[in-house]
Amino acid sequence: MKVCILYDQIDSDSRADQTDALVQANAIEETLCAVGHSVERSEFHLGLATVSDYLTATCPDLVFNLVESVEGKGSLIHLAPALLDSLQLPYTGAPQAGIYSTSNKTLAKWIMRMGRIPTPDWIASDGKAGPEPVHSSNHRQWIVKSVWEHASVGLTDSSVVNAGSFEQVREVLTDSIQRFGGEWFAETLIDGREFNVSLLDSPSGPEVIAVSEIRFLDFPAGKPRILGYASKWETASFEYRNTVRTFDLPASDECLVRSLRRIALDCWDLFSLKGYARVDFRVDSSGNPWVLEVNANPCLSPDAGFYAALEESRIGFPEGIRRILAAAHTTL
């Protein structure tokens, strides 16, 4: 096939999480070429007519959609699948509705609550709580997150708030909006373990390929055990060196793992996902799992969690890419 890899526009000011799009594109292109596909590459931007003309002229059999933001705005992520739908070009990953509803984290939380998927309480930047009102913030820790941006953009230790009142939470929300722009919300911080569940399409439907835990090693007392921006992208930082992924879970976690797998598959169905996905969890001290995010297009870089899950499951990256291609969404 002729495959076009579509990814975020990169410039000299792009952050590490943004330039990672090139790492993904390189790995996918190498894999596709190795099995005989021809590959084109194109950046996606707000010049939709230009992108449309390029795709029409190139006429790929399929588009590998790696777009995570458009000109630095995660809120525009759905424009890529929308354009591909309008051109009736098959593409990898979730369709437009699944991309939009999972990328908007507060919308995703509403949908999960309505679908009886456990997700932590939250407060939007306008002060409104989720569908089940949060009556008190006393003795709660909150974590302030971007509604749209992924890759832990803007997430640091100072994003964790020990709040005695909603006013304190709103102050941190306001500060985040002023510093970074965009929309922000506060979510109850689940003090416990963190897990990632990777899913991959197959001819018989989605399957869980691996469950991994993120362990926070030697974190000093009082330091939030969170996967902030430094944990993912600042290679010289304490957080990067001391957050470790493991698939080696104890036998005592067997019941928990079954629950994580079931909920992750429920999320796949709820959001009508395709191709591949990752569901991120925190598990509280009582062993209850809570869904933090549903990632409809998780990172495919060789050092990322999904790649590691493919290797752990002995599926391997080339076969994983083949299955993602086979499940490509089409409006034809």
N, C-alpha and C positions, 0 to 999 in steps of 0.2 A: 504494500500500500504506500501511497504518498501521505505522510503524516506531517501536519504543521504543529509545532510546539508553540503555544501562545503563553506569554508570561508578562510580568510587571515591567513597566518601563524603568530602566536603571540609569542613573546619572552619577556624577562625581560626588554628590552630596548624600547619596543613598546610604542608609544604615546597614549594619551587618545582616539583619533579618531580611532586608530587601534584596541585597546582592546575593543572598542565598538562592534566589530564583535562578540565577545563572548556574549554580552548582547542580540544582535539580535538572535543569534543561540539558546540561552536559551529560549527566548520568543517563537520562532517558534517551537522548540522541545516540549515545554509544551503544546502548542496549538494542534500540530499534535497528540501527544500521547493521549490527552483528547478525541479525536474522533476516536481512535482506530488504527491509523497508527503506524508502528514501525519505529524507527529513528536510523540512523547511523550518525556519524559526522566525518569530515575529513578536515584537513588543506590542502590548496593548495600551492604548491611551485614549484620551477624550476626542481625538480626531476620528470619530467613528466612521465617517465616510472614507477616510484614508485606509483604515483597517479593513473596512468592507471591500473596498476596491482591490486591496492586496489579496484578500482571501478569494475573491471572485476570480482574479487573474490566475492565482496559484492553483485553485480548484483542488484542494486536498481531498483525499478519501475520508479523512478523519482529523479532528483537531484534538491535541492533548492539552487540555485547559489547566494551566498552572496559575492563572490570574488570582491573586489574593487581595489586591487593592488597585485602584486606578488613580495614577498621579498622586500617590500617597494617601488616598482616602479609602479606607476599608468599606465605607458606606456605599461605595459604587461597585462593589465586587460583582453584583448581579448583572452589570452591563455586558460582561463577556458572554455568559450563556444566553442572555437576551438577544444579543447580536447574532450569535451562532444559530439560535432558533429561527430568527428572521431570515437567515441565509439558507436554512434547512441543511446545515452541515452537522453531521454526527460529531459528538465530542465526549470526552471522558468525564467521569465524576458525576456529581448530582446535577439534576436539572435546575433551572433558574429558581423555582420556588424553594427547593431544598437548600440551595446556596444562600438565598436571602434570609430564610427563616432561621437557619443555624448561625449565620454570621452576625445577626442582630441578637446579642446575647440576652437582652431583656425579653424580646419577643420569643426567643427560644425557651426561656424559663416559663413564660406564660403558657406556651404550648405544652411543655412538659408537665406543668401542674394540672392542666386540663386533661392530659393523657395519663395522669396518675403516676408520673415518673418522679421520684424523689429528687428535689433540687433545693438548695438552701434559700432561706428568706432573703429578700432584697428590697432596697429602696432606690428609686430612680432619682435623677438629679432634681426633679421638680418636687421631691419630697414624698411622692406617692409610693406606697408599698405594693407588694404583689397581691395576688387575689385573696390570700388569707392575711389580713392585716397584722402587722408586727406591733404588738401592744406596748412593748417596752424595749429599750436598748440597754438597760442597766445590765452590767456584768456580761456584756457581749463584746466580742471582738468582731470587727467588720473589716473587709478588704475592699478597697476602692479600685474598680477596673474600668477600662474603656468598654463602651457598648459595642463598638465596631472593630477596633484594631485587635489583631491577634499577635502571636509571637511574644506575648507579655510586654508589649510596648507600654512604657510608663509605669510598670509595676516594680516597686522597690519596697524595702522594709518600711518606709514611711507611708506606704499605701495601707498598712495595717493600723487600724484605729481602735484603741481601747476606749469605747464610748460610754459615757455616763448619761448622754442625752442625744437625741436626734440632731440637735443643733451642732454638736461636735462632728457628727458624720457629714452633715451638709457643708460645714466649713472645709473639710478635706475634699469633698466633691467639687466645691466652687474653686478651690485652689488648683485641682487637676484640670478643670475646664480652662482656667486662665493660663496655665502653663503649657498645656498640650493642645487645647482646642477640642472640638468634637463633643460627643456625649459620653457621660460617665455614670456609673451606678455603684452602689455599695451592697455587698453580699455578706451574709453571716459567714465568718471564717470557721470552717469545720476543723477543729483541732484534732488531727489524727493522721492516718496514713494516706498516701496518694498513689493512685493506680491509673494506668492507661490500658484500654482495651482496643485492639486493632481488628478491624473487620475487612473482609475481602469478598467480592462477588464470586459466585461460581455458577455452573449451569443449573444447580439445584437451589440457588438462592444464596443469601449472605451467610458467611460463616465467620466465627471468631477464630482468628489465626494465632493469637497470643494474648496473654494477660501479663503485664509487667508492673512492677512497683518502683516508684522513685523513692530512694532512701536518702535521708538528710544526715550525713555523717559528721559527727563532731561539731554540730552547731552549738554554740554557747548558749547558756540559759538566757532567755529573753529575746533571742534572735528568732524572728518569724520563720517557720519552716514552710516556705512557699517557693514556687518556681517563678522567680522574678526574671526581669530582662537579663540581669547579669548571669543567672544560672544557665541561660540558654545561649548567650552570645558573647560574653566577655571572658575569653578563654584564660586570662591571667587572674581572674577573680577567685576568691574563696568559694563563692557560691557555685561557680562552674566546676571547680575541682571536687567539691564535696556533695554534689547531688549526683547520685549514681543510679542508673537503671539496672534492674535485675529481673530475670524471669524465674529465678530459683526461689519459689515460694514454698513455705513449710506445709506439710500434710495437714496441719491444723487449719489451714486456710481453704480447705476443699469446699466447704459449704459457702464461704464468702465468694470464692471464685465462680461457683455456679451462679450465684446471685448477680455478680458483675456481668457475666456472660449473658444472662437472660435479659437484664436491663439494657445492655448495649444493643442487643438485637431488637428489643422493643423500640429503642430510639431510632434505629434504622427504619423500621416500619412506620413509626410516627411521622418522620420527616421525609419519607419516600426517597431514601438515599440510593445511590447506585455506584458501582465500581469499587470504591474503597472509602473508609472512614475511620475515625478514632474517637472514642468516647472517654473523657477524662473524669475521674472520680476522686472524691475524698471519702474516707471511711472513718466514722467517729469512734469514740472510745467504747461504745456499746456494740460495735461491729455493723452499724447501719451504713450502707452506701448512699452517697449523694452525688448526683451528676453535676459537674461544674460546667462542662461545655461539650458540645457535639461538633466535631471537626469534619466537615463534609469533603475537604480537600487537604488532608494532612501532608506535612512536608515529606518529600521523597528523597531528600539528600542522603548520601551514604552514611552520614553520622547521625541520622535522625531516628526516632523511635519506630516509625513504620518500616523502614528498611531493616532495622534490627529484628522486628517482629517477623518479617518474611524469612530472614535467615534462621531465627530460632525455630520456626515452624517447619523448616527444611523445604519450604516452597521456593525460596530464593527470589532475588530481585527480577531476573528475566521472566520467570513464570508469572510473578506478580504483575508485571507490566503487561504481559500477554493477556491476563485475565481482566485487567482494567480496560484494555482495548476492546476485548470481546463484549464487555458490558456497556460499551459506549452508548450514551443517550442520543436518540434521534427523534426528530419531529416528522421525518419522511413518512 
